[in-house]
Amino acid sequence: MSNKGFIPSAATFIRQIRQNLSEGRYSIGDTGFPIIKELVQNADDAGATRLGLCGDCGSMAGNHGNNIRVLQ
C-alpha cells in the first residue's frame, strides 16, 4: 500500500499547536481541558481507533501542576 498525497510530519503538527497556543486560540483556564478535548476531536475526525496522551506534572511551571489532577 502506498501513501497518496501529502502527509505532514509530527514537527509540523507541533508547530501548529504551539502557534495556536501562542495566539490564544485555546483558553487554558484552570484545567487545560479545551486542549485535550481538541486533541481527542482531531483524532476522532481522522478516524483514529486509539489515542495515547501522556502528562508530565514535573515539567509544569508555577502552580499549574496541581491543576492537572483533573486529567488523572
C-alpha positions in Angstrom: 0.0 0.0 0.0 1.4 3.4 -0.9 0.7 6.7 0.7 -1.2 9.2 -1.6 -0.9 12.9 -1.1 1.0 14.9 1.4 1.5 13.6 4.9 2.8 16.2 7.3 5.4 15.4 9.9 4.9 15.4 13.7 7.1 18.6 13.8 4.5 20.3 11.6 1.7 19.4 14.0 3.7 20.5 17.0 4.5 23.9 15.4 0.8 24.4 14.6 -0.3 23.5 18.2 2.4 25.9 19.5 1.2 28.7 17.2 -2.4 28.1 18.2 -1.5 28.3 21.9 0.6 31.4 21.5 -2.2 33.2 19.6 -4.6 32.4 22.4 -6.9 30.2 20.4 -7.4 27.9 23.4 -8.2 29.2 26.9 -6.1 27.0 29.2 -8.0 28.2 32.3 -7.7 26.1 35.3 -7.6 22.7 33.7 -6.2 22.7 30.2 -9.3 20.7 29.2 -10.0 22.6 26.0 -6.7 21.4 24.6 -7.3 17.8 25.5 -10.8 18.0 24.0 -9.3 19.4 20.8 -6.7 16.6 20.5 -9.4 13.9 21.1 -11.7 15.6 18.5 -8.9 15.7 15.9 -8.1 12.1 16.5 -11.8 11.2 16.0 -12.0 13.3 12.9 -9.0 11.5 11.5 -10.7 8.1 12.1 -8.2 7.0 14.8 -9.1 3.9 16.8 -6.5 4.7 19.5 -5.2 7.9 21.1 -2.3 8.0 23.6 -1.8 11.0 25.8 0.9 11.5 28.4 1.2 14.2 31.0 4.2 15.2 33.0 3.4 17.3 36.0 7.1 17.6 36.8 7.7 19.9 33.9 4.8 22.2 34.7 5.9 25.7 35.7 4.4 27.7 38.5 1.5 26.4 40.4 -0.3 24.7 37.5 1.0 21.3 38.5 -1.9 20.8 40.9 -4.5 21.6 38.3 -3.5 18.7 36.1 -5.2 16.3 38.6 -8.4 16.6 36.6 -6.7 14.5 33.8 -5.6 11.7 36.1 
